[in-house]
């Protein structure tokens, strides 16, 4: 079946446009800063490739899924680079997420084994342990900030899977204390145009510098005390033991440090925001929540989920996929052209910034019917076939695709299933939740009320699922 969008793409050459409402000197810097999501979501109406001006600089937003695919797949031409990445490298070092094409291929070969399928059951056991500890601390009726709870959970999960039980509790606590300070300051530094504000001796800057220093120390100490030569089933063992099949090379000490920092930064906010948005959406859509409960009650009668249950939790996974469409944590990405390139028939000089917005794609009515509707069944195999290729990329694509996609899918599915097998989170009356587009797309504080749930208690009569 061909969608109207694909039919148009087959018959017409790609269109180009300019973002509306630019101001002299500033261009579109103000709307992009003040209301970035609305601004980006309106751009596909202007063309398949849309020019945005940021003061004297230009950026091109690829809005058509074919162009998005072209950029993601040709990571040699559309590479990570430019002033924003230079700043990120100062913080995380030159790890997988920031390295340039030539260096990235070697790094990816070395890090990939840590994410092989056969290691996942071990990681799932760590997730299960941490999810159980979180649920044991919940009190019925006592308001819970679900955003903060999911952040704490995902931080503990990645720390424990990176370092297994060999990391001491003080180090886990230290990382958990430092990370929110670092992620908050990280975005401010990424978008600051001149790089001067972060050098002022303000309280926030001092806190950020201290947290970064403490984080570096704790990573160094933990890595250096980790015995080499034995595989403990954790991510770090795999990184320490990794050997490049082509060259026989291993990761150097500073590279291990950068990869650990990259994995910590890449795993926590993305996964916790996905979970927070999912709970927000379930709170607003009680019928969807009831269907999720019915699946859990039927697959896991009276017990908690485990790794082997994952293939049977299809609806639960569709709920997460749909939450990622509406609120993709990575709402904006940029690339920089490494040579003269062509996109939508436009010749781009080397060093041109090309942007992709998974938020704009997910809310585009030409790609998704009734795009504001939370409808997990749009991911049923038959209906998913009608979604144009390249329209859903919440984990990115090509050689830079998220290395933790499977890890994150396991974690989010296990959390949803474990919570639903004993609890539900009810919306708390209060101000409406508005997306906060920072380094990751956040709900901000998300107060909800935990309520105990007996299996079968919130499932109105109806078919279990339509697959
Ligand atoms: C729902 C959760 C997650 C989402 C939505 C997500 C999204 C993404 C996206 C869109 C990219 C590509 C960025 C780009 O092309 O510039 C990416 C890359 C990456 N992610 Fe994730 N991520 C998630 C969870 C994780 C987890 C759990 C880990 C680690 C355990 C992780 C580690 C990374 C790393 C290291 C990269 C860089 C990969 C490379 O360039 O080779 N992510 N992620």
Boltz pocket constraint, residues with backbone or C-beta under 6 A from the ligand:
constraints:
  - pocket:
      binder: B
      contacts: [[A, 96], [A, 97], [A, 98], [A, 108], [A, 158], [A, 262], [A, 263], [A, 266], [A, 267], [A, 268], [A, 270], [A, 271], [A, 274], [A, 328], [A, 329], [A, 330], [A, 333], [A, 334], [A, 393], [A, 394], [A, 395], [A, 396], [A, 397], [A, 399], [A, 400], [A, 401], [A, 402], [A, 403], [A, 404], [A, 405], [A, 407], [A, 408]]
      max_distance: 6.0
